[in-house]
Each structure stands twice: as structure tokens, then as C-alpha cells.
Amino acid sequence: MKYPNRVQQLRQSAGLSRAEVAQQVGITPQALGLIEQGRVSPLTHVALGLARALGTTVESLFQQPEAEQLTWRLFAPDLDPACVPDRIRAVVGHVNGQPIVRSLQHAAFGTPACAMAVPTSIQKARVEWLGDPAQSFATLFVSGCDPALSLVCGWMNKQSSTCQAVHFHATNRQSLAELAAGVTHVAAIHGTLDDLPGLLEQCEEPVVAIELARACMGWIVPHGNPKRWVVSRDFGDGEMRIVNRPIGAGARLLIDTELARQNLNPKQVMGYDCEVADHWQVAQAVALGAADVGVAHECVCTLHHVSFIPIRNEITMLFIPRSYLRHPAVQSLCEVLQSDRFRSDLGAAGPYDVEHTGQLFVN
């Protein structure tokens, strides 16, 4: 190629025809063909149009092969500056047109790495690819703590031959922060319908909110509740060990609300400072006897021998910036949410109420 580029590679990865991209950019398919073949160099406005149409940057689209060794933004929130590893298992995606290298430390277990990140600092890394670099342009990052998110990503990866979805465990607060920082495409937030307008106002840019499902949050106790634990009576006796979630988690907010209602200081509750990363770990701690009670999603009872005492019904919404809606993986996500097969699977995995799954929330 006289003018090397990745236009054809990324267009095909996004599932777009030459005619579709040419129409978006305002050139003929023949002209686009010459650009893809590297026979001509596009004018600036055409290069910008191609980058917009393919959801990337001009630099990434027309980079020279040696530019693969450029350092990219690294998102590894738990990285210790005093002990930076030589390599980190990672996935690479493009958020708002910028390449992001994300550590898999907080990803759902079993997520395969697409690259090894070689940190040059705690915020920058070179990339050693384990697969096709073009896949990164069709990779979707989903942040949140609802157990259903891993199922959504699994269905996306099953149905799409071009798009990849990765679920990262994060609290409500962390998910919104990652969205604002430009390191995730989707923030999954759970709460009541009354909570959602206020949560939407916290977003720094216009977003759409799509319903994932409705389900119940509640107290997790050992199977059969052998200690006959009662929330209104037993928190203050100092004998029940609780397992908590991090600050910013919806489950922790429910615990704090109950303690405030009983005028109890968290220091009076044994285990209050014992935090676990997700709903599954809450149920696991109770099932193994490491804790007597915790708050989690009802669906965790399907895999752990525990009992559930409901607190309230909640809804999980997917917050997606409007500027990401043309991303091919976001479109694939919307297709999955509308799928009857996915809804059937999700409903059985819960219990989840999937009657409104895929519907747009109107504020």
C-alpha cells in the first residue's frame, strides 16, 4: 500500500458495507475503494468523516504499522505504583474514539485476554496483541454489579461474529464514574424507578437509559434461617456478623438505611467493614459461614444454598451516552435485549421480570 490504513478492516469488523460508509462520509463507493486499497490519501474532511463513521480516530484509522507500539491509556484502578507488573492481562476497546487498555482484574471470571498490557506508567501501556487488533473497535465494555450483565455479554458474544462484550464488576457509583471518565461504554445502575431521574442527572453528558430487567434485593441468610434472624431485632445485639459491599454499592445503601432507621452506629455491627466485590461473594460468605447475613440480588440464591428475605423490588437500567449509539457493539447489545431467546434465558436465571427488557426509559 502506498497509503497504509485500516479502513476496510474496521469497516468489515463493524459489519458495514462499502456503500453504507461512503454514503455517511459523502463520497462514492469507488472513491472509498481506492482509499481502502491505499492507492489515494483522503482529504482531511474525508478522513474525519471515516473516523466518525467507524467510531474511531483519524490517528488510529491511518496509523502506520510501527504505531502499534504507541503507548495507550491504561485503566487499571488497583495498580500499585510501587509494584507495577511487567505485564497485565487486558482487553482493548475504543471509547468515544479513544483506545482504552483495561485490566481484566475486575472483569467477570473467565474473560479471555485479547492483549498483554506492558505498563510504561500507571496510566499508560504498550500493547502486545494476542488476537486481531481490529477486534478492539467492536469491543463493548459494560460496568455494573447486576449478575445478569455477564449473561448479557455471553449472549452478545454467542450471537455476534464481530462484536465482543466484556463485563466489569463495579458498584453504582463506580459505574457512573467510569462512564464519566470515558473508560466504559455502558454503566448498569440498579435502584427504584424513583431513583432513576436523579441518577440520570448525575451523568455529565446526554445518555439513553434502557431497561435490563426488574428483580428483588434482600437479605441473604443461611438456608432455612436457622438463627431466626429478624432485621428489626437482631442488628443491635452485636452477635450477627454481616458481610458488606463497597461504598457506592446499592446493597450497602440498603444496609445503611436500615441501621439509620434503628439508630445504630455501624461500629456496633460485627463485620460491617468486611467488604466483598459482588453479589455472588455475599451469598458465598453466608453459605460458607463466614457471615450470618448480607444484602444481595435474589438470583444468587440459585447457585448457593442460602435463603432470601426480600427488601424491595428494583430495576436495572443501562446508561449509554447518546454519542455511542452508532457503535456496532452497542447496536448488537440492543438486538440481544430485544431477543425472545435472551429474555427467556434471563427470566429463568433470575428470577427476573423481563416484561420491559429492552425498553427505553423516558425521564
C-alpha positions as CSV (number, residue, x, y, z in Angstrom):
1,M,0.0,0.0,0.0
2,K,1.2,3.5,-0.8
3,Y,-1.0,4.9,1.9
4,P,-1.5,2.2,4.6
5,N,-4.7,2.3,6.5
6,R,-7.2,0.0,8.4
7,V,-10.4,1.4,6.8
8,Q,-11.5,-1.9,5.1
9,Q,-10.5,-4.0,8.1
10,L,-12.5,-1.8,10.6
11,R,-15.5,-1.4,8.2
12,Q,-15.9,-5.2,7.8
13,S,-15.4,-5.7,11.6
14,A,-18.3,-3.3,12.1
15,G,-20.5,-5.2,9.7
16,L,-20.9,-2.2,7.3
17,S,-20.9,-2.3,3.6
18,R,-18.7,0.0,1.4
19,A,-21.8,1.8,0.2
20,E,-23.1,2.5,3.7
21,V,-19.9,4.0,4.8
22,A,-19.4,6.0,1.6
23,Q,-22.9,7.5,2.0
24,Q,-22.2,8.5,5.6
25,V,-19.0,10.2,4.6
26,G,-20.4,11.8,1.4
27,I,-18.1,10.1,-1.2
28,T,-18.7,7.4,-3.8
29,P,-18.1,3.7,-3.1
30,Q,-15.5,3.8,-5.8
31,A,-13.6,6.5,-4.0
32,L,-13.8,4.6,-0.7
33,G,-12.4,1.5,-2.5
34,L,-9.4,3.5,-3.7
35,I,-8.8,4.7,-0.1
36,E,-9.1,1.1,1.3
37,Q,-6.6,-0.1,-1.2
38,G,-4.2,2.5,-0.2
39,R,-4.0,4.0,-3.7
40,V,-5.0,7.5,-2.6
41,S,-4.7,9.6,0.6
42,P,-8.1,11.1,1.7
43,L,-8.6,14.8,2.2
44,T,-8.8,15.9,5.8
45,H,-12.6,16.2,5.9
46,V,-13.0,12.7,4.4
47,A,-10.6,11.2,6.9
48,L,-12.5,12.8,9.7
49,G,-15.8,11.5,8.3
50,L,-14.4,8.0,8.0
51,A,-13.2,8.1,11.6
52,R,-16.7,9.2,12.8
53,A,-18.5,6.6,10.7
54,L,-16.2,3.8,12.1
55,G,-16.3,5.1,15.7
56,T,-12.5,5.8,16.0
57,T,-9.9,8.4,15.5
58,V,-8.1,9.5,12.4
59,E,-4.8,8.6,14.0
60,S,-6.0,5.0,14.7
61,L,-7.5,4.6,11.3
62,F,-4.5,5.7,9.3
63,Q,-1.7,4.8,11.7
64,Q,1.5,3.2,10.2
65,P,2.2,-0.4,11.3
66,E,5.0,0.7,13.6
67,A,2.5,2.8,15.5
68,E,1.3,-0.5,17.1
69,Q,4.0,0.2,19.7
70,L,2.4,3.5,20.7
71,T,1.5,3.8,24.4
72,W,-2.2,3.9,25.0
73,R,-4.3,4.9,28.0
74,L,-4.3,2.1,30.7
75,F,-7.2,1.7,33.1
76,A,-6.1,-0.5,36.0
77,P,-7.6,1.1,39.1
78,D,-5.9,-1.2,41.6
79,L,-2.4,-0.9,40.2
80,D,0.2,-0.2,42.9
81,P,2.6,2.5,41.7
82,A,5.3,0.9,43.9
83,C,4.9,-2.5,42.4
84,V,3.9,-2.3,38.7
85,P,3.9,-5.7,37.0
86,D,5.8,-6.3,33.7
87,R,2.6,-7.5,32.0
88,I,-1.1,-7.3,32.7
89,R,-3.9,-9.4,31.2
90,A,-6.1,-6.9,29.4
91,V,-8.7,-6.2,26.8
92,V,-8.6,-3.2,24.4
93,G,-11.6,-1.2,23.3
94,H,-12.3,2.2,21.8
95,V,-14.4,4.5,23.9
96,N,-15.5,7.7,22.2
97,G,-12.9,7.1,19.6
98,Q,-10.0,6.7,22.0
99,P,-8.2,3.4,22.6
100,I,-8.5,2.1,26.2
101,V,-6.5,-0.7,27.6
102,R,-8.4,-2.2,30.6
103,S,-7.0,-4.6,33.1
104,L,-9.1,-7.8,33.5
105,Q,-8.8,-7.8,37.3
106,H,-12.4,-6.7,37.8
107,A,-13.8,-8.5,34.8
108,A,-16.2,-11.4,35.0
109,F,-14.2,-14.6,35.8
110,G,-13.1,-16.5,32.7
111,T,-12.9,-13.5,30.4
112,P,-10.1,-14.1,27.9
113,A,-7.4,-11.5,27.4
114,C,-7.1,-10.0,23.9
115,A,-3.7,-8.5,24.8
116,M,-1.0,-8.2,27.3
117,A,-0.5,-4.6,28.6
118,V,3.1,-3.6,29.2
119,P,2.8,-0.6,31.6
120,T,5.1,2.3,30.9
121,S,3.4,4.1,33.9
122,I,0.3,3.5,36.0
123,Q,-1.8,5.3,33.3
124,K,0.0,4.2,30.0
125,A,0.9,0.9,28.4
126,R,2.1,-0.6,25.2
127,V,0.1,-3.5,23.8
128,E,1.2,-7.0,22.9
129,W,-1.7,-8.4,20.9
130,L,-3.0,-11.9,21.5
131,G,-5.6,-11.6,18.8
132,D,-6.7,-9.4,15.9
133,P,-6.2,-5.7,16.8
134,A,-9.3,-4.8,14.7
135,Q,-11.5,-6.6,17.2
136,S,-10.9,-3.7,19.6
137,F,-13.0,-1.4,17.5
138,A,-16.1,-3.7,18.1
139,T,-15.4,-4.4,21.8
140,L,-18.0,-3.3,24.3
141,F,-17.2,-2.5,28.0
142,V,-20.1,-3.0,30.4
143,S,-19.7,-1.8,34.0
144,G,-22.1,-2.8,36.8
145,C,-22.9,-5.3,39.6
146,D,-26.1,-6.9,38.4
147,P,-25.3,-10.6,37.9
148,A,-27.4,-10.5,34.7
149,L,-24.7,-8.4,33.0
150,S,-22.4,-11.4,32.5
151,L,-25.3,-13.2,30.8
152,V,-26.0,-10.3,28.5
153,C,-22.3,-10.3,27.5
154,G,-22.4,-14.0,27.0
155,W,-25.4,-13.8,24.6
156,M,-23.7,-10.9,22.7
157,N,-20.5,-13.0,22.2
158,K,-22.6,-16.0,21.2
159,Q,-24.7,-14.2,18.6
160,S,-22.2,-11.9,17.1
161,S,-19.2,-13.0,15.0
162,T,-17.7,-9.5,15.0
163,C,-18.6,-7.9,18.4
164,Q,-17.2,-8.7,21.8
165,A,-18.7,-7.7,25.2
166,V,-16.8,-7.7,28.5
167,H,-18.5,-7.3,31.9
168,F,-16.6,-5.4,34.6
169,H,-17.8,-5.6,38.2
170,A,-18.5,-2.2,39.6
171,T,-20.8,-0.5,42.1
172,N,-23.4,2.0,41.0
173,R,-21.1,4.9,41.9
174,Q,-18.1,3.3,40.2
175,S,-20.1,2.6,37.0
176,L,-21.1,6.2,36.7
177,A,-17.6,7.3,37.4
178,E,-16.2,5.0,34.7
179,L,-18.8,6.4,32.3
180,A,-17.7,10.0,33.1
181,A,-14.0,9.1,32.8
182,G,-14.5,7.6,29.3
183,V,-13.4,4.0,30.2
184,T,-16.7,2.2,29.7
185,H,-19.5,2.2,27.1
186,V,-22.3,1.1,29.4
187,A,-23.0,1.8,33.1
188,A,-25.5,-0.5,34.6
189,I,-27.3,1.1,37.6
190,H,-29.9,-0.5,39.8
191,G,-32.4,1.2,42.1
192,T,-36.1,2.0,42.2
193,L,-37.9,3.9,39.5
194,D,-37.9,7.0,41.8
195,D,-34.1,6.8,42.0
196,L,-33.5,6.9,38.2
197,P,-34.2,10.5,37.4
198,G,-31.7,11.6,40.0
199,L,-29.1,9.1,38.7
200,L,-29.6,10.4,35.1
201,E,-28.9,13.9,36.3
202,Q,-25.5,12.8,37.6
203,C,-24.4,11.9,34.1
204,E,-22.1,14.5,32.6
205,E,-23.3,14.0,29.0
206,P,-26.7,13.1,27.4
207,V,-27.4,9.4,27.9
208,V,-30.2,7.0,27.0
209,A,-31.4,4.6,29.6
210,I,-32.5,1.1,28.5
211,E,-34.2,-1.3,30.9
212,L,-32.3,-4.6,31.5
213,A,-34.7,-6.3,34.0
214,R,-36.5,-6.0,37.3
215,A,-35.8,-8.1,40.3
216,C,-35.7,-8.1,44.1
217,M,-32.9,-7.1,46.5
218,G,-33.0,-8.6,50.0
219,W,-31.2,-10.1,53.0
220,I,-29.2,-13.3,52.4
221,V,-29.2,-15.7,55.4
222,P,-28.1,-19.3,55.8
223,H,-30.5,-21.8,54.3
224,G,-33.7,-22.0,56.4
225,N,-32.6,-19.0,58.5
226,P,-31.5,-21.3,61.4
227,K,-30.8,-18.4,63.8
228,R,-34.3,-17.0,63.1
229,W,-32.7,-13.7,62.2
230,V,-35.1,-10.7,62.2
231,V,-33.8,-7.4,60.8
232,S,-35.8,-5.2,63.2
233,R,-34.5,-7.1,66.2
234,D,-31.1,-8.6,65.7
235,F,-28.8,-6.0,64.3
236,G,-28.1,-4.3,67.6
237,D,-27.2,-7.4,69.7
238,G,-23.6,-7.5,68.4
239,E,-23.8,-11.2,67.7
240,M,-24.7,-11.3,64.0
241,R,-21.8,-11.0,61.5
242,I,-22.6,-9.0,58.4
243,V,-20.8,-9.1,55.1
244,N,-20.9,-5.7,53.3
245,R,-20.4,-4.2,49.8
246,P,-18.1,-1.3,49.0
247,I,-19.0,2.4,49.4
248,G,-21.2,3.4,46.4
249,A,-22.9,0.0,46.2
250,G,-26.7,-0.1,46.2
251,A,-26.6,-3.0,48.7
252,R,-24.5,-1.0,51.1
253,L,-27.0,1.8,50.9
254,L,-29.8,-0.5,51.9
255,I,-27.8,-1.7,54.9
256,D,-27.0,1.9,56.0
257,T,-30.7,2.8,55.6
258,E,-31.7,0.0,58.0
259,L,-29.0,0.9,60.5
260,A,-30.1,4.6,60.4
261,R,-33.7,3.5,60.9
262,Q,-32.7,1.6,64.1
263,N,-30.4,4.5,65.2
264,L,-27.4,2.1,65.2
265,N,-23.8,3.1,64.7
266,P,-22.1,0.9,62.0
267,K,-19.4,0.2,64.6
268,Q,-22.0,-1.7,66.6
269,V,-22.4,-4.2,63.8
270,M,-19.9,-7.0,63.6
271,G,-18.4,-7.4,60.2
272,Y,-19.6,-4.0,58.8
273,D,-16.1,-3.2,57.5
274,C,-15.8,-6.7,55.8
275,E,-16.4,-5.9,52.1
276,V,-16.8,-8.2,49.1
277,A,-16.8,-7.3,45.4
278,D,-20.1,-8.6,44.2
279,H,-23.5,-10.2,44.9
280,W,-22.2,-13.7,44.4
281,Q,-19.5,-13.2,47.1
282,V,-22.1,-12.0,49.6
283,A,-24.0,-15.3,49.1
284,Q,-20.8,-17.3,49.2
285,A,-19.7,-15.7,52.5
286,V,-23.1,-16.6,54.1
287,A,-23.2,-20.1,52.7
288,L,-19.7,-20.9,54.0
289,G,-20.4,-19.5,57.4
290,A,-18.1,-16.5,57.1
291,A,-21.0,-14.2,57.7
292,D,-24.6,-14.5,59.1
293,V,-26.3,-12.0,56.8
294,G,-25.7,-9.7,53.9
295,V,-27.7,-7.9,51.2
296,A,-27.7,-9.2,47.6
297,H,-29.7,-9.8,44.5
298,E,-32.2,-12.7,44.7
299,C,-30.7,-14.6,41.8
300,V,-27.6,-15.5,43.9
301,C,-29.8,-18.0,45.7
302,T,-29.9,-20.2,42.6
303,L,-26.3,-21.2,43.0
304,H,-25.7,-21.0,46.7
305,H,-27.6,-22.9,49.5
306,V,-28.9,-19.8,51.2
307,S,-32.3,-18.2,52.0
308,F,-33.7,-14.9,50.9
309,I,-35.7,-12.2,52.8
310,P,-36.9,-9.6,50.4
311,I,-36.4,-5.8,51.0
312,R,-37.6,-4.1,47.8
313,N,-38.1,-4.5,44.1
314,E,-35.5,-2.7,41.9
315,I,-34.9,-2.1,38.2
316,T,-31.5,-2.3,36.4
317,M,-31.0,0.3,33.7
318,L,-28.2,0.5,31.1
319,F,-26.9,4.1,30.8
320,I,-25.4,4.6,27.4
321,P,-24.1,8.0,26.1
322,R,-26.0,9.1,23.0
323,S,-22.7,9.6,21.2
324,Y,-22.1,5.8,21.5
325,L,-25.3,4.6,19.9
326,R,-23.7,4.2,16.5
327,H,-21.0,1.9,17.9
328,P,-21.5,-1.5,16.3
329,A,-21.3,-3.4,19.7
330,V,-23.9,-1.1,21.2
331,Q,-26.3,-1.9,18.4
332,S,-25.5,-5.6,18.9
333,L,-26.4,-5.1,22.6
334,C,-29.8,-3.6,21.7
335,E,-30.5,-6.5,19.4
336,V,-29.8,-9.0,22.2
337,L,-32.1,-7.2,24.6
338,Q,-34.9,-7.4,22.1
339,S,-34.3,-11.2,21.6
340,D,-37.0,-13.5,22.9
341,R,-34.4,-16.2,23.4
342,F,-32.3,-14.0,25.6
343,R,-35.3,-12.8,27.6
344,S,-36.4,-16.4,28.2
345,D,-32.9,-17.3,29.4
346,L,-32.7,-14.2,31.7
347,G,-36.1,-14.8,33.1
348,A,-35.2,-18.3,34.1
349,A,-31.8,-17.3,35.5
350,G,-33.2,-14.8,38.0
351,P,-35.9,-14.8,39.0
352,Y,-36.0,-11.7,36.7
353,D,-39.0,-9.8,35.4
354,V,-38.2,-9.3,31.7
355,E,-41.6,-7.9,30.6
356,H,-40.0,-4.5,29.8
357,T,-36.5,-5.6,28.9
358,G,-35.0,-3.5,26.1
359,Q,-37.5,-0.7,26.5
360,L,-36.2,2.9,26.6
361,F,-36.7,4.7,29.9
362,V,-38.4,8.1,29.4
363,N,-37.4,10.7,32.1
